[in-house]
Amino acid sequence: MLGYIIIGLVGVFGWYVQSKLKKKFKQYSELSLENGMSGREIAEKMLSDNGIYDVKVISTPGRLTDHYNPADKTVNLSEAVYDQRNAAAAAVAAHEVGHAVQHATAYSWLQFRSKMVPTVNIASKLSGGIIMAGLFMQSFPILLPIGIILFAATVVFTFVTLPVEYDASNRALLWLNNENMLTSEEHAGAKDALNWAARTYLVAAIGALASLLYYVMIYMGRD
C-alpha cells in the first residue's frame, strides 16, 4: 500500500511540474528578445564563442524535441525554437549548445553517461517484461531479482543525467549573461524556464527510484 502511495504522489508531482513547465515556456515564448536573434543564431554564436566549429545547428520537427546529438555533432532545435526570437527559445538553444560544449571539453559526467547508453538501452527493453514475468510466474523466483537489477541500471542512468542537464543549463545561463545576450528581464525568464525544465529530470529520477524501491519491497516481502 505504501508503495502505491509513494508512486502516486510522485506521479501527481510529475504532472504538476510538466504542467508548470508548459505554462512557463508559453509565458516566455511571448517575451521577445531585444537583440532580435533567433534560437538558431544564438546557438551558432554560442558555438563560435566557445571555439566549436564542427557542430551544425539544424531544425527538427515537433515540440520539445530539442537535443544535441554527439554522434553526428548536431544541435537539433525544434520548430518552436529554431526560428523564434524570444526568451524561451534563447534558453533552449543555449542549453543544447551547453551539451555540445560538454562534449568538446570532455565533461566527465557526460562521458560516463554516454558509456552507460548501450547497457541502459538493453536494460530498459528487457527489465519491464522480466519484472512482469517475475511478478506473475512465481514458480521462477529468479526472474524478479534479475528484472530488478536491470531496472536498477536505468535508475542509475536517470540520476547520472541530472548533473549533465544542470551543468548544461548553468553553462547556457553563464554565457547568456557574460555576453550580455539578454536584458535582465529576458535572462530571468530564461533562467526560470530552464529551472523548471531541470525539475522534470529530477521528477523522472525520483519516480524511477520509487518504482525500484517498490519492486524491491515486493521481492523482500516474498522472502
N, C-alpha and C positions, 0 to 999 in steps of 0.2 A: 504493500500500500504506500509506504514512504517513497519507494522508487517512482511510482506513478505521480505522486505529488510533486516531487523534485523535477521530473521531466516536464510535467505540466507547467510549472512555474517558469522553467527555462523557456518553454515554448511561448508563453504569454509575453515574457520579456523580449524574446526574439522578435515577435510580431510588433511590439511597441517600437523597438529600435529600427526595424525596417520601415515602419510607417513614418517615424520621425525623420529618417534619412530621406525618404521620398519628398517630404514636405520641405526639408532644408534645401535640397537640390532644386526644387521648384522655386523656392524663395530666392536663392542666389543666382538662379538662371535669369532672373528678372533684374539683376544688378549689373548693368552694362559697365564695361571697363572704359575708363577714361583714355587709356592708351590705344584703344580700338583694335587690339591684337586678337586674333582668333586662337583657338586652342592649338591648332597646328603651328602657328607662328611662335607661340610661347614655347611649345615643345622643342621646336627647331633651335630657338635661341638658347634654351637651357642646355641642350646637347652641345651646341657650339661653345658656350661659355665654359663647359666642363671638358673641352678638348675632345669631344666624341664626334667623329666624322664618318663612322662606318655604320651608323644606325639610321634607318629610314623611318619617317613618320607617315603612316598610311591611315586611311579611313576604313572602318569595319562596320558592317550593318548592325542594326539593333540598338537597344538602350542598355546601359551598364555593362557593355561588352568590352570596355577598355582594358587593355592589358599589354604588358611587354613580353615579347617572345624572344628568349635568348637564343633559340635555335637558328632563327634567320635574322636576328638583330633588327627587329621592327617594333616601333611603338605604335600600337593599334588603338586608334581613338574612335569612339562611337560617333554616329552621325550627330548626336546632341552635343558633342564636344569639339569635333574636328573643325567645323566652320563657325561655331558660336563664339561670341565675344563678350563673355560675362564671367563673373567671379567663380561660378561653379565649374565652367569649362577650364578656366585657368588652373583651378585647384587639381582637377583630374589630370589634365595634361602634364602638369609639373610632377604630380605623384608618379605617373607612369614613367616619366623620364628619370625619376628618382631610382626606379628599378634598373634602368639602363646604366646609371652611374654606379649603382651597387655592383652590377656585372663587370663594368670596366675597372673598378677598383678592387675586385675580388673580395667583396664583403663576405665575411666568414659565415654568417647566418644564411645568406643566400646560397652559398656554395654547399653548405650542409643540407639545406632544403632540396636543392637540385639533385644531390646524391640520393636522397630518400625517394624521389619521384618514382623510379621503376618499381621499387619494393611496395610502395604505397598503392600504386596502380593495381598491382596484383592482389594485395591485401583487401582493398576496397571492393574488388569484384567478387572475391570469394567469401569474405567474412560474413556478410548478411545471410547467404544461403546456408553456410555451415552452422551459424548460430541457430537459425530457424530449425535446421535438421536436428541439432543437438537438443533443442527445447522439446521437440515432439517425438524424437526417436531415442527415448531414454535407455533402450537396450544397447545403444552405442555411446556410453558415457564420455568417451574420449573426444567426441565431436564438439561439445560445448567449450571446453577449455582451449581447443585448437582455434575455434572461431573467436573466442575472447582475445587470444594472443594476436591474431591477425587484426582484429578491430583495434587493439591497443596501439598497433603501428600507425593506424590512421589518426588516432587521438593525439599521439606524439606529434604527428605532422601538423595538425591544426595549431598546436602550441608553438612549434618552430616557426610557423607562418607569422605569428604575432610580431616578433621583433623585426621581421622583414618588412611587414606592412607599416609599422610605426616609424621605422627608420626612413622608409621612402617618403612618408608624409613630412617628417622632420627636415629631410633634405630639400623637399619641394618648398616648404614654407621659408626655410632659411634663404634659399636662392631668391624667391619672390621678394623677400624683404631686403636682402643685401643689394639687389639690382634695382630696387625701387620700381618694381613692375606694377605694383598696385597701390591705390590710395589706402589710407588706414581703414576706411570702411570696407573696401574690397578685400583687404588682407584678413580682416576679422571674419568676413563671410567665408573666405576660402578655408580659413583655419577651422571654423565651426563645421563646415561641410566635411572636411577630412576627418575631424574628430568623430563625427557620427558614422562615417564610413568605417573607421577603425573599430568602432564598437560592434559592428556586425561580425567581424572576425573574432572578437572576444566572446560574443554570444555563441558563435559556432563552436569555439573551443570548449566553453563551459558545457554546452549541450552534449558534445561528444563525450566529455568526461563523465557527465551524469549518466549517459547511456551505458558507458563502460562499467561504472560502479553498480548500476542496476543488474547487468548481466553477471557480474562477479557475485553480487548478493544472492542471485538465483542459484549459481553454482555452489556457493558455500552452504546455502540452505539445503541443497540436496545431500551434501556430505554430512 
